[in-house]
Amino acid sequence: MGLDDRKLEVLRAIVEDYVATQEPVGSKALVERHALGVSPATVRNDMAVLEEEGFIRQPHTSAGRVPTDRGYRLFVDRLSRVKPLSPAERRAIERFLVGAVDLDDVVHRAVRLLAQLTRQVAVVQYPSLTRSSVRHLELVPVSTTRLLLVMITDTGRVEQRVVELPGPVEPDEITDLRRTLNATLVGVKLVDTPPLVQGLVERAEPQAKATMSTLVSVLLETLVERHEERLALAGTSNLARMGPLDLTTGALRPILEALEEEVILLKLFDEVKSGAARVRIGDENEVVDLRATSVVSTGYGPGATVVGGMGIVGPTRMDYPGTIATVRAVARYVGEMLGH
């Protein structure tokens, strides 16, 4: 690449100024705003090299320069300084999340907080059932021939199903069924439960086989076959702040349509890791309709375990250091809450 330190500093200054002002950046403004220690003519020469190498471009003839996707990538990888959150920002995150009463509340608070702090579109994936273990199974009698099956996972997800029984069941039998289910399945990863669940019918007492068989079919559907993933989205209106240089004509509509597709949004969290932010800029996005945007994502969960992902979608012209720090901080707090 052959860029010396001064040219890298010029690129850093261009990115920071363009993100702050939303205006193309000229050499004179760079010299005035940054202590580059060289003349505007030298900066112009450096900008010419950066443009030739594909790190900046000139949006129209009379304008200054703006970063390209390649320029943003170099900035994120080599030039951006970590921007730690202020104590006030950390306290605000903690206060906002600490009042949550259940998992739904945690997820919805987290997604709203991310959207507010970054002023981008925020997406939070509920803890994935495929990564969860059974914490408790409850059987609640609704009538003598109907039960409510409640499954609680170690990540706080609650799944409920109504079970129509083949005949009346006594309270003592329900107690025995509950004890058997929990003794067999508590602590087991959902993906490992099918053979254990199927074995429940074989081990059931003769008089309980019909009831257990019905329970097992609902359990298999709940634990194994219904692994639908859930997402929360907030801040879509922030896309309205994308300027004319952020989008080609008509590019906003495909972004909005992509944000309505859960399958597309779940791709944003492929291979996320806890504590590390993944940044995809422009054309690096696998989803074609999101190639006018950047996506910052990370995993979250108790300790080093990843149970879900969260992140933001916004223009490539974004405050990368601040956004990365915010996404990581919110993920860390949500992970700690799940751990408790």
N, C-alpha and C positions, 0 to 999 in steps of 0.2 A: 504494500500500500504506500510505503515511503512518505508518510506525512510526519513532519517534524513537530516538536512540541508547540511551536508558535501557531502552526496551522490548526492543530487540535484545539488550542485555546480560542482561535477565531471561530471554529465550528461550535465550540461550547457556547460562546457569546451569542452567536447567531440563533442557536436553538433557544437559549434562555430568553433572549429579547423577543423572538417571534412568539413564543408561548405567552409571554407577559403582555405584549402589545397587540397581537394578532395582525400586525402589519409587516410586509416585507422589510428586510433589514439592509441598510446601506452601509458602506465603509465609513462614511463620516460619522454616522450615529454610533457605530461600534467604537471608534476611537474616543468619542466624547463620553460614552457610558462606561467603558472598560479600560483598565490600566494595562493596555497591551504593549505600551512602550515603543511603538513604531508609528510611522506616518500613515495617513489615509492611503497613500499610493502603495505602500508595502502591503497594507491590508487588502487593497484591491487585487494585487497580484496573488496573494494567498487565496482570496475568494475565487479567482479565476482557476487556480489549481483544484480547489475543492469542487468547483462546478464541473471541471473536466473529469474528475474522478467519480462524479455522480453522487456527491454528498449534499450538494445544494442545487437549486435551480432558480431560474428567473421566470416568475409567473407571467409577466408581460414586459414589453420592451423597456419602458421607462422606470420599472420598479427595481427595488432592491432584491435580495435573495431570500428564499425560504428553504428549510431543510427538506430533503427527500426521505423516503422510508429508510434508505441506506444510511443517511446522515443521522436519523433518530436512533437506528440500531447501534451505530458506533458510539453515539452519545450515551445510550443506556449501558452498553457493555464496558466502556472505557473512561467516560468523562463525567458521568453524573455522580455528584457527591451524595452520600446517604443523608437524607434530611430527617433527623430524629423528630418525633412528635414532641411538642412542648408539654410540660407537666399539666397545663390547663386542658390540652387536647386529650391527654391520657385520662384525666379525671372525668372529662365529658363522656368519653367512650364507656368508662367503667360505670358511671352513674346511669347512663342510658340503658345499659344492658342488665345491670344488677337487679332491676325491679321486675325482670321477666318471671312469669308464673309457671310457664310450661314450655315445651319445645316449640310449638307454634309461635308463641310470643317471642322466644329467643330469635327464631329465624326472621320474623317480621321486623323486630327491632333492629337486627343486624343489617338487613337489606336497606331499611330506611336510613339508618346511620351512614352506611357506605355511600348512598346516593347524596345525602346532605353534605358529607365531609369532602367528597371528591368532585361533586357537581357533575357526575357522569351517570350513566345507566348502571345500576347495580343488580347483580344476580347472585342469589344464594341457593345452593342445592341442599335440600333436607338430608340429614344423615342417610346414607344409602343402606337399604335393607340387605344388600349383598355383602356389606361390610359389618353388619350388626350381629350380635348374639342375643339369645333369648334371656331376658332378665326374670320374667314372671309370666305365667299363664293363669288367667282367672276364668272361672265358669260361674256366671250369674244366672240363677233361675228366673225366667220371665213368666213361665207357666209350667205345668207338670210335663209338657211335651216340647218345651222351647227353652233354649239356653242362649245367653249372650257369651260368646267366646272373646276374651280380651287378651291380646298379646302385647306385652311391654318389652321393648328392646333395651339393651344397655346404653343406647344412644338417645333414649327418651322418646322414640317413636312409639305410638300406640295404634294398633290395628284392631278393629272390632268386626265381628261377624255374627249374625244370628244363625243358630243351628236348630233346624226342625228335627226333633227326635222321632224314632220309629214307634215309640210308646212312652207311657208315663214313667218318670224316674224319681225315686225317693231321694230326700236330702242326703242321707248317708251314702248313697251311691255316687252322688255328685261330689261329695267330699273325697271319696276314694278315687274317682276319676281325676279330680284336681291334683291330688297327691301324686298319682302315677305320672301324669303329664309333666309336672314340675320336676319330679325326680329324674325323669328321662331326658328332659330338654333344656333345663336351666343351665346357662353357661355355654351352650353349644352354638357355634356359628350357624346362621340360618341356612347357608349353602350346604352345611354338613348334616342337616336334620332329616332329609327324606328317608334314608334307610331306618333310622331310629323310629320315625313316626310310623312307617309301614309295619315295623315289628310290634307295635303296641297292640294291634288286633290279635296277633298270634298269641301274645302273652296274657290277653284278657281272660277273665273268668267266663265260663260258658254263658251265664245269664247276662253278662255285660258286653258280649261280643257285638251285638247289633248296634247298641249305643256307641261303643268305641269305634266301630266301622264308620258310622255317620260322622263322628267327631274327626276321625282321621282324614276323611275326604275333604272336610272344610279346612282342617289344619294344613294339609298339603297345598291347598289353594292359597291359603293365607301366607304360609311360610315360604313356599317355593315358587308357585306359579304366578303370584301377583307381585312381582318385583317392580311395579311401576315406580319410577323416580319422580319426586316432586320438587318444584322450584318456586322461589319467590322472586319477584321482579319489582324494581322501584326506580323512579327517576327518568322514565322514558322522555318526559318533557324536556330534560336537559339537552336532548339532541337538537332542540330548536336553537341552541346557542352555537351550533356548528356554523362557521362562517362560509362565505363563497369560495374561499381558497381550500376549505376542508373537504368540499364535496364537488363532484362534477354534477352537471344538471341532472336532476331526477334521481340522484343517488340516495336520497333520504328514504324513499319509499321501500326499496329492497331491504334496507337496514331494519326498518320497523317491522317488515314482514318476517325477516329472519328472527327477530326477537320474540315473535309470537309462536315460533316452532320449538317445542321442548326438546326434540331430538337434536336440533342445531345447538341449543343452549347447553345441553349436556356435553357436547363435544368440547366446549370451552374448558371442561374440567378433566379431560383425558390426561392421565399421567401427572396430576398435581401432587406436590409433596408438601408436607407440613413444614412451615417456617421459611420456605423458599418461594419467591414470587416468579411466575412465568410471564414473560412479556412477549406478545406477538404483535408485530407492527405491520399494518397495511397488507401487502401481498403475502406475508408470512402466514396469514390466517388461512386455514383449510377451507373455511366457509366462504365461498366466492362473494356472497352478498355482504360480508363484513370486511371486505378488503379496503374499504375507505376508512376503516377504524383501527384502533389499537385495543387489545384485550390484555388486561393485567389480572392474573388469577393465582390462587394458592389453595392448598388443602387445609382443612382444619379438623381437629379432633382432640380427644384427651391424650396428653403426652405426645408421643411420636406417632400414634395411630391416626391414620387419615380416614374419616368417616364420610366426608363430603367436601365440596369445593365452594369457593366464593370468589367473586371478582367484579370487575367493572368493564364496560364497553364505552369507548369515547373516541373523539377525533384523534388522529395521529399527533396533532398539535396539543399535547397535554403535559402537565407538570409531572413527568415520570418519577422523579425522586420522592415528591410528596405523595403521589398516588400509591406507589409501591409501599411506602412506609405505612400509609393508612390501611391498605388492604391487609398487610401482614399483622398490624396491631389488632384490628377487629377480629381477624381469624384466631389470633392467639387468645384473646379474651373469651371468644365463643368456645374454643377448645377447653379452656380452664373451667368454664361453667359446666360443660358436659362432663368433665372429669369429676366435678363435685356431685 
